[in-house]
Amino acid sequence: MVENHLSASGSVVGAVGGAIGGFTAFPGLAVVMWTGLRNVTRVEKNLAIKNY
C-alpha cells in the first residue's frame, strides 16, 4: 500500500486541478506537473494521475 506522505500539498494540487479542469477541460495538468516536480515513484504517479 502506498503511503500518503504529501497529503497537505496533494490536497491543494487537487483543488487547483479541479478549478483548472472547470475552465480548460484538462484537470490533470496540476497533478501531472506536481508529480513531475516531486520525487515520487512511478506507481505513485500512476495512482495520482489515474484519478483524473
Protein Blocks (a to p, Z undefined) as FASTA:
>chain_A
ZZdfklmmmmmmmmmmmmmmmmnopaklmmmmmmmmpccdfklmmmmmmmZZ
